[in-house]
Amino acid sequence: MRSLIVIVNVVAAIALTAGASWGYFVDTAYVPDIETFMQIGGNSSLQVSRDGSVRCFSSAMSGVSQAYRLDANGWPVQLTFFTDGISFYALSHDGKWAIVGAAVGGSEQTNLYLLEVATGRIEPVTDLDDVQIASVLWSHDDRRIYYRSNEVNKKDFHAYEMNLATRKARPVFVQEGYNGPSLITPDDKRLLTFRYNSNVDNEIYLVNLADGSVDPLTPHEGNQMFEPGGFSVDMNTLYIVTNANDDGIMRRATLDVGTKQITFLDAASPWEVEGLTLSDDTKTLAWTVNEKGYSRLKLWDLTADRELPLPPLDGLISGLDFAGNDAVSFTFTSAARPPDCWIWNLRTQKLQQLTQAVNAGIDASIFVEPELVSFPSFDGLEISAFLFMPPGAKKGDRVPFIVHCHGGPESQFRPTFIRNFQYFALNGFGLLAVNPRGSSGYGREFQDMDNYKDRHKSVKDYEFATRWIVEQGYAHPDKVGVSGGSYGGYMTLACLTTNPELYAAGVDLVGIANFYTFLKNTADYRRGLRESEYGPMSDSAFLMEISPVSHVDRIAAPLFIIHGENDPRVPVGEARQMAAAIAQRGGIVDTLIFPDEGHGVAKRENILVAYRRIVDFFRQHLTN
């Protein structure tokens, strides 16, 4: 078997360097199948104890996401064994314990468990039905945890405190809507909480845990975001990232707890700041800047007021945190590199990779990096996208293409490692991942451009993206498909109903087909947040007008729909009504509904089934 892998890798490398003989048509006999690609690993969510001695992470190397500990030799020790995997974990400051959140079958109805990190011994902390619990954080003395839960009415999230010795919980911040804990002050006496009014507007409050008094820190008008990063030593200053400025770009700032005055620390820049965090000794700030979808790590010595040296990495950094006061931990990935956990020592300037993702016997040197491109939309607005081409292919070669629609919509396609993207590119397909208006990462004004009655404008951005790849000679005009998940699934259906002449096939993964039934049937706690984006249920005429199911008679291309039976976000009824509507009109539609999945496909055995079917579907309709 080892010699076979070597042969595969050598031939693939020759294919990349000898484009003159193979051109852009990669010989699929020398590229591993999709099942192999989908077993490429990934490791993330690195969490380190205060003294740096305990290091944990999460990975789906077992087939579903589980928690792991690195032993003294750097070997991963599996700590959790949930059938459906874990939703999250939170390591205590001393590294002895972790709180694990786990749900069943993709339902997102999460209960908490207490895990002893050294032994793997685990016991339940909550036992609630039809409740979602998340946003767990530990007190600095590791005696209490804080979390959000909608256990009262299944709709409103409140912030709770639990004493782990007694397992008694009490609500500490109660309001209607979507609320939860964010930070605890260093003295464990006050809790910083959040309230989301919509996906683009939130508030933060400081709760006195002794008397329950609440101090609103961010009174404002209009849509503004506030993301806290840490308190100063005297706890009078809060470091935040906010777009409470004239241009609506997320920037670093300080917030005076007493006066509520916000002072910005960054000069004007078109790029948004994200992921701000402060060291325990409050001497160092770490953050990332989202530059055209890439992450740029920044480190600042607050005592010396100077920038600190950075690790030599170029890609995407997430999960940024301090591992003690002298090091930062994070997950690093790029379009051609699976995610792994890293530590950068600020004092020694030593970069250490703690985990090694499994490449499933595939030579990573064959993976494709995308090109960042841009084009004008219907109204002249510049839209950016990431263009993946098969090895050796160039403008004018006109390969079969897949237009990718990201979810959200307040999200952004970023050049992270996507297994099926690499598979398609190495098998002769091009891919265009678009960031239309409404995407995050480009400022508040850009993000608000598709709200409510402007929904059709983002659909037109995809139309112009598709026309652009054809006009530029990248794509064959009769061999363009479209695909996306969640809101991207809606956009897939919208593309097929709005511009049926442009697409030869579509794949909808857990997408919205009918905005009215989606809002009616989605989880109660999500309805208000989504209405602020898509429009209120009271405007049913508009919701039906923008719903793909209302225009199903316009779909000409074959459609493949994938969904999870237990999806609480976009209920499975969306898939069923769309499939039924197409079938009734004699259209070509196929469905794959997993009884043990939720909003997406998480289990490895299901992932392999889903992506084999997707590959076969696009091959049939885009290459024949």
N, C-alpha and C positions, 0 to 999 in steps of 0.2 A: 504493500500500500504506500510506503514511503517513496519508493521509486516512481510510482504513478503520479504522486503529488509533484515531485520534482519535474517530471516531464510536462505536466500541465503548466507549471509556473514558467518553465523555460520557453515553451511554445508561445505562451501569452506575452512574455517579454519580447520575443522576436516579432510578434504581431504589432507591438507598439513601436518598435524601432524600424520595422521594414514595411512602412506604409505603402511604398511603391508597389509591392507585390500583392498585398491584400486590400489596399485602399481602405475605405472606411467600413468595409464589410468584414467584421470580425467573424472568424470561423467558429461557430458555436460548438463545434465538436471539441474545442480546446478550452471552452469556458465552462466552469462548473454549473450545475443546474440551480434553479431557484431555491430548491430545498437546502442546498449547501450554503447559498448566500444568506438565507434567512436565519442560519444558525451562527453567523458571525456574532460574536459577543459584544458586550458593552458593560461598563462599570461606572457608577455615579454615586451621588449623595454621600460623599466622604464627610464623616464627622469625627472629630478628634477630641479627646479629653483635654481638660485644662492644662495638665502637665505634659501632654503629648505622648503619653505611654500607651494609650488605647486608641486604635484606629479602626473604624467600622465603615462599611459602605453597603450599597445595595446593588444587586445584579440579577439578571434573569438567566444566568448560566445553567440553572437547574431546569429551566423551561418556563418558570414564572418568576416574578420579582421576589427575592428573599433578602434578608439581612445577613451580612457576613462580618467577621472580625479577622483582622490580619494578626497572625501569631508572631512570636519573636523573630521568626525567620522570614516573615513576609508572606507566609502561606495563608490562603483564605480558608477560614473555618466557618462553615454554614451554621447560622444561629436559629433561623426560623424555617418551618417546614409546612406552611399553610398550603392546602391544596390549590387554592386560587391565588396564592401569593399575598404579599403585603401591599398596603396602600402607601405607607410611609413609616418612618421610625424617627425617634428623637433621642439622642444620647444624653445622659446626664453629664453634668460638668466634671464629676470625678471619674466618669467612664465605667462605673460599676453596673449601671442599669440603663435600660432603654425602654421607652414607651413605643409600642408597635401598634399601628392601626391596620386592621384587616377586615375585608368584606367578603361576601360570598357571591360568586358567579357574576362579577362585574356590576353588582347592584349599587355600589358605593355606600351602602348602609354599613357604616364602619363601627366596630367596637375596639376598645383599647385593651392592650395586654402589657404586663410588666415582665421584662426580659432581664435575667441575670446574665450579663455579658460574658463573664468568665466561664460559665458552665452551660449556658443555653437554656437553663430552666426558665419556664414561662408559665404565667398564670393570668387569668382574665382580671381586668380592672373594672370593666363595665359589661353589662349584659342587657342591652336595650334592643328592641325590635323596631325596624323601619325608622332608624335615626342615623343621621350623618354626624360624625365627630371628626374634627381636623384642627389644624393650626395649634399643635401641641408645643408648649415650651416649658422649661424647667425653671423653678426658682433657683437663685444662686447657691442656696444651701442644700439643694437637691432633696428637699423634704416635701415639696408640693409641685404640682403641675397645673398648667392653665391650658384651656382648650375652648373651642367653640362647639356648640351642639344645638340642634333644633328639636330637642326632646320634648319641649313643652307643647308645641302645636304642629310640629313637622314642617313649619314654614319659616318662622323667625329664628335666627341664630343668636344666642346669647353667649357671653363669656363666662366660663366657670373656673373655680378653683377647687382642686381636690387635694386633701391631705392623704398622702400615700400610706401613712401608718394606720389610719383609721378607715381609709377608703371613702370618707365622707366628702361629698361635693356640695358646693353652694354657688349660686349665681352671683357674680360680682359686677356684671354690666348687662343690664336688661333694657333693650330697646326693640321696637319693631324693625324688621328688615334683616340685613346681612351684616352681622357684627362678630367680633372675635378679638382675641389677644394678639399683641404684636411684639412688645418688649416689656421687660420688668426692670425697674430701676436697680442699680447696684446694691442698694440696701434692702431690697425685697419688700419695700413698703408701698410702692405705687406701681400700678400696671398701666401700660400704654395699650389702648384698644383702638380698633378701627370700626368704621361703619361705611359700607359702600352704598351710595345712593344710586349708582349705576356703574357700569364697567369703566366709565371714564370720569367718575366723580366720587371722591371719598372724603372722610373727615377722620381726625384722630383726637382721642380724649385721654386724659390722665385721671386714673381712678385711684383714690385713696382706699387701700384695702382695709384699713382699720375702721373708718366710719362710712365708707361707701360714697363719699362725695365725688362728684365728677367735674373735671375742669376741661371745657372744650378748648383745644389748642389751635384749631384752624378754622375759625369762622370765615366764611367767604360766600361769594355769589358766583353763579355760573359753574361750569365744569372745571374742576381742578383736582389734581392728584397729589397725595402726600405719602411718601414711603420713608419710614424712619430707619435710621442706621445705628444709632447709639447715643447714650448720654455722656456728657462731660463728667469729670470727677465730682464737681459740686452739684451735679444733676440739675443745674439751672439752664443748660443749653442742650438742645437736641439736634443732632446732625440728621438731615433729611435730604431726600431728592424730591423735587417738586416742579410743576409747570405753572405755578402761581406767578407768572410773569407775562410781559406783553406779547412775547412770541410763542408762548405755549410749548416751549422745548423743556424737557425734563433736565434740571441742573442741580448740582450740589448747593446746599444752603444750610444755614443754622437757624434754629427757631428758639427765641428767648421764651422760656416757659412762663415767666412772669408777665412780660409785656405782649407776648404773641408776635413780636416783631420778627420778620423773616429777612435774613441777610444772605444774598447770593454770593457764592464763592467762585463761580466760574464766569469767565468772560463769554461774550456772545459766540455761539458756535452752532452750526446746523445739526450737530450730532447729539443724541440724547444720552444722558448719564443713566446708568442702571446699577443695581446691586451694591449699594454703598454699605460698608460695614466698618466698625470701629473696634480696635483692639481693647482687651480688658483693662490695660493700664492707661487707656485713652490717649496714647502717644502717637498712634499711627492710624491713618485712614486708608482704606482700600476700596476701589470701585472699578467698574468697567464702563467703557464708552461704546455705544453701538454706532459704529462707523460703517454705513452702507450694508448693515447686516453682520459685519464682523465685530468681534469683541476686542477692545484694547484695554488691557489691564493698566491701572494707575495706582501708585502707592505714594503716600505723602507723610513725611515726618512732621507732625504738628509742633513738636518742640523746637526743631531747627528750622521749620518753615521751608522745607525743600523737598523736591521730588526724589524718590528712591529708585535704585536700579531695578530693572524689570527682567523677567525670564525671557529667553529667546523662543517664544511661541507665537504662532500666527494662525488664528482660527477662531473658535468660540470657547469662551470661559463661562461657566455657570456654577452655582452653588458656592460662591466665594465666601470664605469665612477665615477667621484667624485660628491657627493651631498653636495656642500659646501667644505670647506677645512678639515673638521673633520670626514667625512664619505664617504664611497664608496657604490655605488648602482650597482646592477647586477641582471641578471636572473640566477636562479639556478635550475637544473634538474638532474635527474639520470635515469637509466634504469627503475627503479621502482617508480619514482616520477615525476608527471607532472610538467612542468615549472611554476615557480612563481617568483615574484619580491621581492627582499630583500635589506636591508640596514645594513651595519656594521659600527658602530660608533667607530672610531679609538681611541677617547679619553676615552669613558666610557666602551669600549669593549662590547657593547650591540648589539646583533643580532636581527633584527626585520623583520618578514615576513609581507609584505604589502598586498599581494594578496593571495587568496586561490582558487586554481583550483577546479572546480567541478568534483567530481569522478563519477557522474552519478549513485549514489547509490551503487557503487561497493566498497567493503572493500579493501583498498589499501594494506593491509597486504598480500593479495594473489598474488601480482605482483612478477614477477620473475626477479632476477638479473642474468646477464650472467657471464660466466667464460672467462677470457682472455686466449687463447690458441695459440700455434704456431706449425708450421710444416715446413719441408724442401720442397722446390719446385723442379722442374726438374733439376735445376742447383745447388742445394744445398742452394740457398738463403732462409733465414728464413722469413717466412710470418706469420703475426699474424692475429687473427680473434677473434670475440666474439661469444661464444657458448651459446645459450639459450636452456635449456632443460625443458620438462614438469616437474611439481612438482613430486618428488619421482623417476624420471627416472635416470638411470645411464648408464655408459658404459656397453655395452653388451645387453641392452634391445631392441635396434634396432627399433626406432620409425620412422614414416614418417618424412621427413626433407625438409626444404626449404633453399636453398642457396641464400643469398641476395647479390646483386651486387650494390655497391654504385655508385652515379653519379660523375660528374667531367669532366675528370678523376682526376684532381688535387684537390682531396677532400679526406675525411677520414671518415670511419664509426666510430662514437663515441657513447658511451653507454648513449644516451639520451632516453627520454621516447617515445616509439613508440606504439601507441594503438593497432594496428593489430598484432604486435609482441607478446604483452601480451595475446591477444585473442588466437592466434595460440598455444602458449606454454601451456596455461591453457586447451586447447582442444586436447592435446596429440601430438602436432607437436614439433619437434626440429627446430631451426634456426641457421644458421651459417652465420655471417656477416663478410666478408673477406676484408682485406686491402691489395690488391695485389701491386706489384711494379707499380709505377706511382702514388700511393697515396701520399698525403701531410702528414706532421706531423713527417716524419722520415728523413728529410734532403734532400738537393738538388740532391745528387747522386741517392738516391732511387726514387725520384720523376721523374727523367729523364729517368728511365730504360725502359719505354714503349713508348718513343717518336717515331713517324714516323714509320720507318721500323721495330721497335721492338714491334709493337702492339701485335703480336701473343704471346709474352712472358707473358703478363698479362693474356691472355686467358688461357695459360697453368697453371698459378697460380690457377685459378679457377678449372681447371681439377684436379690438385693435392689436392686442398682443398676438393673437392667432394670425391675423392678416399680416402682421409685421414679419413673422418667421417665414411665411410663404413668400412675401414680396422680396425679402432679403435673400431668398434662395436656400434657406436652411431646411425647410420642410417641403415634402411632397404635398401638393394641394389636396389630393384625394386620400391622404393617409395621415390625418391628424386626429388624435383622440383627446379626450378630456377626462380628468379624474380628480377627486378630492374627497376629504372626509369631514363630517360634521357640517359646519357652515360651508366648507369646501364641497361637501356633497350637494348642498343646495345650489351652489354656484355651478357645479357640473350640470345639474338639471336645468338651471337657468340658461346656460350656454346652449344646451341642446334644444331648448324651446324657443330661444330668442334668435339664434343664428344657426338653424339646422343645416344650412348648406356648407358650414365650415367644418363639421365634425363627422368622422366615419364610425366612431364608437365612443361610449362613455362608461365610466365606472363610478358609482355613487356608494361611498362608504358612510353609513350612519348619517345620512343627509336629511335635510328638511324638505319635504315635498309640499306641505300645506301649512302656511304660517299660522293660520287660525287654529287648526287642530294641534299644531305643535305647542302653541302658547297655552291652549286649554289643557293639554295632557302632560306637559312637562312638570317636573317636580315643583311643588308650590314655592319653594324658596328661590327658584330661579326665574319665576315668571316676571316679577317686577323688573329685574335687571335686564331681561331680554326685551321687554316692551319698550324700554327707553331707547333701544337700538333699532328694533324692527318696526315699532309702531304699536299703539294700544289695541287691545282686543275690541274696544268700542268702535274702532275704525275697521270693521270686518270687510268692508268693500275693498279697501286698499290692500289689506292683508291677502285677500283672495286674488286680487289683480296681480300681485307680485309672486304668487304661488305657482310653481311649475305645474302642479296638478291641474290648474285651470287652463293650461295651454298644452296639455299632453298630446293633442291632435297634431301638433307641429313637430313632434319628435320623429325624425326619419332614421336616425342611427340606432343600431343595436345597443341595449343598455344592460349592464350587470349591476345588481344592487346587493350590497352586503350589510348585514345589521346584526345586532345582538338582542336576544329576546328580553334581557334584563336592563336595557338602556333606560336610565332615569332622566337623561338630559333630552335626547331626541327619541321619544318612544317608538317602538318597533312598528306601530301603526302607520308611521310615515312611509316606511318601506312597502308595507302591504298595500296601502291604498294607491301608491304610485304604480306598483307592479300590476295591480288589478286594472287600473285605468288604461295602461298601455296594452295589456292583453285583450281587453274588451274591444280595442280598436284594431286588433290584428297586428300590433307592433311586435318587435323582437325584444324580449326581456327575459332575463334569468335572475334568480334570487338565490342567496346563500344566507340563511338565518341561523345563527348559532344559539342553542338553548342555554349555554353556560357562559355567555359573554354579555358585556354591557355596552358602554359607549366606546366602541372600538374592539379590536381583537388582541387579546393579551396572552393567551396560552399558546405555547410554541406549537403544539399539534394543530391548533386551529389556524395559527399564522401560516403554517406550511400549506394547509389546505386552501386557505384564502388566496395566497399569492401564486400558487400553482394555477388556480383558476383564473386569476387576473392575467397572468402571463399568457396562458392559452387563449384567453379572450382577445387580448390585444394582438397577438400573433395572427389569429384567425381573421380579424377585421382590418388590420393595418398593414399586413405584409403579403396577403394573398391577392 
